Amino acid sequence: MKLNAKTRYGIRTMLEIAMNHSQAGVFQKDIAERQEISLKYLDHIIHALKTAMLIRNVKGKKSGYILRKSPELISLYDIYQAFEPAICVVDCLTGNEICDRSGQCSAQGVYGNLNQLIINYLQGITLQDLINKEVSLHPENETEASTSVYQD
């Protein structure tokens, strides 16, 4: 399994919004600059995060972005799902793949268990966990991250 660029940038974008937001929200140009993501590519990231109901505009089109819920309630799996339909370590687990060995494959259960372990792992890590890690790596960011207000 490999996380695609959109998923990785989505995680960075969510962390940026969580760490640096204000009542006006975090502006896309600021996210792009601080995270070194092109504005055009970031458009796709922002769109996916909005569609997944993870972020929203504060007011209208020319405003910043805020989280829709607190970082303790947003898992890495939630962010992953904004960009990918489902985790699937092998095609035969999708239910769409016809395999001649289906029902007779001793490894299929192993693949299914691995799939579930990955999902559980990503569900067990929240955006708040990433904020805590960021603050431990860069203590100067603690003030911004601790003065957050999230709106639904």
C-alpha positions, 0 to 999 in steps of 0.5 A, a space after each residue: 500500500 502506498 499513500 498517493 500525493 493527494 492524500 499526503 498533501 491532504 494530511 498536510 493541508 488539514 494540519 496547516 488549517 488546524 495549526 494556523 486557523 483564526 476566525 477568518 480561517 486559513 487562506 489557500 494562498 497561505 497553505 500553498 506557500 507554507 506547504 510548498 504546494 502549487 495553488 492549482 494542485 491545492 485546488 483539488 486537495 481543498 475540493 476533496 476535503 470540502 466534499 468529504 465535509 472535513 473543512 469549510 469556508 468561513 464566509 463565501 468564496 474569498 475567505 479562509 478555511 476552517 475544520 468542520 469539527 475538532 481535530 480529536 474527531 478527525 482521523 487519518 482514515 477520514 482524510 484518506 477517504 477524502 482521496 481514495 475510495 477504500 483501502 484494499 491491499 489486493 484486488 480480490 478484496 474489493 468484491 468486484 474482482 473475479 478470482 478463480 481461487 476465491 473461496 479456496 485461497 488460504 491467503 485471502 483471509 490474511 489479506 483481509 486481516 492486513 487490510 483491517 489492521 491498516 484501517 484500524 491503525 489509520 482510524 486510531 491516529 487523529 489530527 490532534 495526534 499530529 498537532 501534538 507531534 508538530 508542537 513537540 517538534 516545533 514548540 514555537 507553534 504551540 500558541 497557534 495550535 492551542 487557541 483553536 475554535 472549531 465550528 460545524 
